[in-house]
Amino acid sequence: MENMDMSDEGKTNPKSKQMSIGRKKFNMDPKKGIEYLIEHDLLKETPEDVAQYLFKGEGLNKTAIGDYLGDFKDFHKDVLKEFVNLHEFSSMILVQALRQFLWSFRLPGEAQKIDRMMECFASRYCQMNEGVFNSTDTCYVLSFAIIMLNTSLHNPNVKDKPSVERFRNMNRGINDGADLPQDLLHNIYESIKKEPFKIPEDDGNDLMHTFFNPDKEGWLWKQGGRYKNWKRRWFILNDNCLYYFEFTTDKEPKGIIPLESLQVHEVSDKNKPHCLELYAGSNEVIKACKTDNDGRVVEGKHKEYRMSAATEKEKDEWIDCIKASISEHPFYDMLSIRRKKATKANK
């Protein structure tokens, strides 16, 4: 089919058609899209040229841009540096620079990718605004404080909204052991409070993108909460969440279990073999949600979730994969290290 398309394109404007094909390929698989454009002499195989293409972003999915920029290979790292250097941050306050930067692509979820991207952003901002911060670590830590403030102030699920005083206290001593100017932090707080970040939306269905390449998927028997009956459900593990569906063809899950702060272990059950159980510490209710019979989304009331696999091997695989997913997100370790560096006292 593609060869037939290409022969028809030759009769009109082949370069324009090839560029369109390249965009489509990029949005499905960023690496293959760039390879296609280079093979057809529509891009030079240089970090500068690829970065320019991504920066213009004409018709490109911003999640795909983020995936390409976040790749660990050296060429991609060089593209990321060139991409960040195309941003003009001179004389911008940090909030404005962050708004511009985070609109140019969709930040990926992996810790190491986030770390590389935000490191490049902090370096570029400090390079273009000398003297604002004592170090790039300060800029890095404050940037994440701003992102977290944005979530806390504008996410309806966060009931305890931080005050400007709490935001100031959060960022005490991060400028190489010294405090940042109070009016700077106050202005940042007010800016985020009045106008949340605009986050690029996926061109496709966010949920389906999440389920497209899961860490693990398969059938498990799930025990009910109020009534301890067992129902067969299709489970998908991805992005630090466990989703379950009634059928594999369902587009929306019956329930979502965020795995943050949970633990998993093997358990025995008199009614089902090969069981595993998710549970929270201190006998707390797990923060999960499900769709009830009327189609409404309601909070779950489980203190544990018990599932049964078909075989011992499958049970062990699920436990290993879930443990890998719920282990403390490595990004927070990275951020903690940066914060310690940024708050070190001048001795």
Salt bridges, closest charged atoms under 4 A:
GLU2 OE1 - LYS25 NZ 3.26
ASP71 OD2 - LYS31 NZ 2.95
GLU110 OE2 - LYS113 NZ 3.69
ASP115 OD1 - ARG338 NH2 3.84
GLU119 OE1 - ARG338 NH1 2.59
ASP137 OD1 - ARG338 NH1 3.39
ASP137 OD2 - LYS341 NZ 3.44
ASP160 OD2 - ARG166 NH2 3.09
GLU165 OE1 - ARG168 NH1 3.26
ASP176 OD1 - LYS344 NZ 3.60
ASP206 OD2 - ARG106 NH2 3.85
GLU266 OE2 - LYS315 NZ 2.73
ASP269 OD2 - ARG306 NH1 2.77
GLU277 OE1 - HIS265 NE2 3.06
GLU277 OE2 - ARG306 NH2 2.83
ASP292 OD2 - ARG296 NH2 2.97
ASP294 OD2 - ARG296 NH2 3.91
GLU312 OE1 - HIS274 ND1 3.23
GLU312 OE2 - LYS315 NZ 2.75
ASP316 OD1 - LYS315 NZ 3.59
GLU317 OE1 - LYS216 NZ 3.34
